[in-house]
């Protein structure tokens, strides 16, 4: 199976992506999801195959979801609380 896939970035949620089959576009995505996703920003288009290497998701799972429901929503990675605390904490320069 080879699917010409469009990937969109959410305007409302950091690191949330929506994969859709190019021939259907965003028509298969429910309105409720689009309301949460915000205005989609096209990131890229590529041919997706089940054995393709993707950064944070299994390509065969994406292919299956595209076939079954017409889209795949990639959620942002889980942020560990301690990492957020490190980001918020002031840093000191030590020389």
N, C-alpha and C positions, 0 to 999 in steps of 0.2 A: 504494500500500500504506500502510495506517495501522494501527499496532499500539499497543494500550494497554499501556504499558511501565512496569514497576516498577523502581526503581533502589535498590540496597542498598549500604551502606558496610561495608567489612570492619572487624571488631573487632581484627584482628591486623596488618594492613598499612596503613600510612598512605596515604591517597589512592588506595586500590584500590576500584573500584566494580564491581558486577555488575548488568547490565541483563537483565531477563527479561520474557517475554511474560506479562502478568497472567493470562491464561486457563490457563497451565501452572504459573505460580509457580516455585518452586525445584525442582520435580520433575525437570526436564531437566538440572540441574547435577550432575555426577558427585560422588560422595562424597569422592574424593581432593581435588578442588578445594575442596569445602566445608571439609575439614580444614585446608587452607592458608588459606582465606578467613576462617575463624572464624565467630562468631555474626553473622549478617547483621543490620544495622540499617537499617530502611526509611527512605529519604531522601525520596523523592517518587514520584508516579505521574503520567504524562503520555501524550498521544498522540504517538507518534513517526512521522514521515514522512521519506522519503529526503532531502527538501530542507530539513529543520529544521536550524537552526544549533545546534550543540553546542560546548561550550568546548574540549575537547581531542580530539575524535574525529569522524570523518566519519559523519554520520547514515545514509548509504546503506550503509556498511559494517556498522553496528550492525543495521540492518534485515535485511541479508543473513544475518548470523550468527544472528539471532533465528529467521529462516525455516529455516535449515539445521540448526542445532544446539540452538535453543531458549534460548540465552543468549549474552551477550557480556561478556567480562571486560575491563575497562579497567584497565590497569596504571598504577602510580604514575609520575609523570614522572621522567625520569632526573635524578639529582642530580649536579651537577658537583663533583668533589673540592674545587676551590678554594672553592666556595660553602660546603661543610661546614667547611673550614678557617676561613673568615671568621666563621662562626657560633660556632665553638669559641674563637676568639681573643679575649682580653680587649680591651675597648675603653677608650680613654682619653678623658676629657673635655678638650677644648681650648677655651679661652675667650680 
